[in-house]
Amino acid sequence: MVSNSEFRAHESHPTIRRFKKTLSFIVSRFLRLTFFPWDKSRRLWYHAQLSSRLAKPLNESAVVQGMVHVYGTSNISFGRNILLYPNLHLETQLGGSIELGDNVVLSSGVHLVSMTRITIGEGSMIGEYSSVRDARHARVAGVPIRDSGHTCSPISIGNEVWIGRGVTVLGGVTIGDGATVGANAVVIRDVPAGVTVAGVPAQPIRTNTTPEVVALRARSIDQDQANDSYRFATGQSEIASRESK
């Protein structure tokens, strides 16, 4: 049996170190010369593989970094300049659809599962291992949960939304333009435009900008919506509702 001290002494021998340095230099040079052609070929393969699973061909501007797993009816549409990281799970069942706008980024391990409709607006980014599902299992007395069917409600994610790592978005939720969802949050209700939410369940913690800037940046938001977002994030809406009672 070789002890750790003996192993370290062997590894630190000058001859061994010189050989390691030379070999590493040669191999790294070889890999550097072959990486870019191989990387482009790999991305081309994954692009073609994903496009073959879709009813409508994937736009040539999309960058597909790894395997994308498509299940169900393949009722999925992608905008331009999409960036897709490896090991995505995209699933549509029954009448479900998934629609991604231009410049959307899906990080590794993201799950999108639809039985009605999921829309993700332009420029939005979804962090690693997040789950967006518009359906849930129904509970029927005397029927095993596996056989009791589903209830579903559409999910709408606006433009320039940033969803952190490990977030869960449940059915029926609308996330407004410019909103941010903190890592590992569970979103069970609507998130106004320009608001940051975090926690389980997700609660507002601040606005990303002043109401005026939100209104200017998000083309679909008017001033009243921006003001509502500001009151929601600062708790003024809850205070006003209590006072009205």
Secondary structure, DSSP 8 states (H G I E B T S, - for coil): ---HHHHHHHHT-HHHHHHHHHHHHHHHHHHHHHHHHHHHHHHHHHHHHHHHTSSS---TT-EE-S-EEEEET--EEE-SS-EE-SSEEEEE-TT--EEE-TT-EE-TT-EEEESS-EEE-TT-EE-TT-EEESEEE---TTS-GGGS-EEE--EEE-TT-EE-TT-EE-TT-EE-TT-EE-TT-EE-S-B-TTEEEETTTTEEEEESS-HHHHHHH-TT--HHHHHHHHHHHHTHHHHHHHHH-
